Each structure stands twice: as C-alpha cells, then as structure tokens.
C-alpha cells in the first residue's frame, strides 16, 4: 500500500511538472521569413556580344572570289567563340582550326577567320551567286549560355565574279 501511495505521488508530481512547463510555442520556420526591399535592382548576367572589327573579301587578278577574312574581338578565348555560316536552310560551324586567336590585350582577344573559297564550298556547298550569313557568338564556358550573334553578309556574284561583305 505504501508503495502504491509513493507511485501515485510521483505520478501526480510528474503531471504537475508538465503542466507548469506549458505547451509548445508556435514558431515561424526560418525559410518562411521573407525580407522586402523598397529599392535596388536585380539583373541577370548576359553573355556579351562579340564585336566584328573587319570583314574583307579577297579577289584574284581576274576579279574572281578567293576568300573572306572575318576579324572580331571578344572577352573570351578561342574555346569561348563560335563562327557559324548560314545559307538558306543550310548551316555549318567553322572548325576551330580555321580561327586564329591573339591576346588578350586590354581584356579582349582578337579572333581571325580566313575562309577560302574551298573551305566555304565544303561547308555550305553552293557559294557562287549567293549570300551567306556569317554569325559570331560568345559561349560561356561550362554552361549552355550563348550570346546574341554579331553578323556579316558575304555576297558572291554569279560564276564567282566579285564579292562583298556587309
């Protein structure tokens, strides 16, 4: 009996202790705490557009198209640029081996692509009497981000006579 009384007293004191502690408080989780700002801006990174600094057509002594040289600057090295040729629905990427790079100078690399008639014909097939769009893009390494393209139009006359780059 004495033991029952002792267990009863201990049980009551336990319940009384819990009652004195009170109930759990409602808290706000850390991830729901929203901060507001009344000023400032947020901008996303944009891959910079390369700058074409030159486009020169070379003709032979008879005025027949031989090659086009495209020169552009970019903050990205050789593995961070791409030159694409488009004629109608046909597109081709110029192999990196056909692009030479110097620099950086003042934070910019200079890229030069000399595209011969033979190389152009192998990439886009019909060069004569047509217009080909040359597009240069910067590529952000380690991502799929690509800049807006800088373009020039290569026009070669019928039978390969003459040429212009605009």
Steps between C-alpha positions, in 0.01 A plus 500: 500500500777731588656428164176588320483826683859584406435419130184711508682800648780471243245475217314810617821699538604399147169622353519817706854566371389459139208732562732769639721488190211604279434401143736528201517843341418553134809616310559622149735284297816675380424435133167684520653825622466735207714810466377792298689787345357825380785584264779343297515294186563141403645415161593171339834444332500534122779349294658798320464524123828476304605804295580449132783737410567397143366305205712498186443320170803395294469467120761372257632707207196406290253615766411145605417444868785333694428544871343708774674603822283565805656664807327547835579571865365326806577471870503122446794290373489264201294233679237762586405610147315349205470602134197365315427528127139499381371491145128441464420200721860374506720582800853396587739582783848604388757262656705659780817415305399769247485774766818657638497686831734760647497683832361585734577868463299735715285206611405401144610218273517559124370214286568473126339255258631480144240307304619391157267425212582130543420498874176693448394266220572196719288640785202646314528344152370773266703818542469656155220750437385489861496679833639333812442628853803476728400505869743527790388403853667499840455183706508505881724208598340229710146608409268496202484882499564663163517867411292671238680467169695768318451454125637593161365410155736355241369538144677328210396578144392252236790288374698621804560842349536767768397488861408724788472483875244722673 
